């Protein structure tokens, strides 16, 4: 991977959310790939290097927070931003127990997400 490339993997089962985020981040000059579930994430992580993973909490096969250890076994240095459409205290507590970089609630808007991604690349 070239040092100047900022590579992001987006894993989100919602096709509209995924496409929207891909388009948004490409406009921000990130190199973006995407998939809908854990098998896509594992395959892409083995095929390529990513700096950041944006992972939805509600994957088809497993909860996103349960997938963190699997992902970290493949790439211990990847920064994971966990996303959710609906938040509650119990869910947030489970997510924050994991080795993630940032927890993002989708309704907050993309500016906050953009800042989190920027911070992930500048740590």
N, C-alpha and C positions, 0 to 999 in steps of 0.2 A: 504494500500500500504506500502510495506517495504521501509524504508528510503533509502536504498542503490539502490533500483531499479530506473532506469532512463527510464521513460515511455514516448514514443512519439506516437502520432496519426498522420498519413499522410492521407490527403484528397486531391486527385488529380484525375480528370476524365481520364487522359491519363494513360492507363494501363502500358505502357512501362516505363514511368517516375516513376510511383508509385512502380513498381516491382524493378526497378533499385535503387531507394532510400531506399526501405525496405532492400534490400540485403546489401547496403552500410552501413546503420546504424546498422544493426545486427552485422556486422563485427566489428563495433566500440563498441560493447557490450551494445547497447540500447535494451530495450524491445519495439518492434514496432508492432502496428496494423495499418491497413489501410482501406480505403474505397474510393468510387469515387465521392460522393456528400454530400450535406447537410444532407439528411436523415440518411446516414451512420454515419456522425459525431455526430449527436444528439443522435442516438441510442447508439453508443459506449461511448459517454461522460456520459450518464446515467448509463451504465453498469460498468464502470471502471474509475479509476482516471488516469489522464495523467498530466505530468509536462509541456509538450510542444506539440503544434499542428502546423504541417506544412500544410498550407492551400493554395491551388492554387486559383488564382484570378478568373479563369474562370470555375466555377462550372456549372453543367448542369442546375440547377434550379434557381440560383441566383448568383450575383457577390460575390466573396469572401469577399470583403470589406463590402458588405451589410449583410453578415452572422456574422460578428464579434460581433455585439450586441446580437444576438441570442445565440452565443457560450458563451459570457461573462455572460449572464444571467444564464447559466447552471453552469459554472465554472469561477468565476471572477478572479481566480488566475492563470489560464492557460496562458502560454507564447505562443503567436501566431507569427509564422513566415510566412508571406505571400509570395507566390512565383508567378512568372510569366515568360512566355517564351518571350513575347514581351512587352517592356516597352515604355511608352511615358510620357511626362510631366503631362498631364491631369490625366492619370491613377495613376501615382505616387503620385500626390497631393491628389487624393481621398483615396488611400490606407493609406497614412501617416496621414490623418485626424482621422483614427481609432485608437483604443487602441491596437496597435500591438507592438510586441517586435522588429521585424526586417523585413525589406523588401528585398527579395532576387530575383535577376534576374538569371534565370537558366543557361544562357550562361556564367556566371562568373565562373562556376566550383565548385566542391564540397568542396574544401578547405575552401572557404569563408563561405559556409553553415555550415560546421563542426565547425568552430570557433563561429559562431552565436549560434549554439545549445549548445556548451560548455559554452558560456557566459550566456545563458538562464538558465542553470542548476546551475550556480555559482553566482547568484545574491541574 
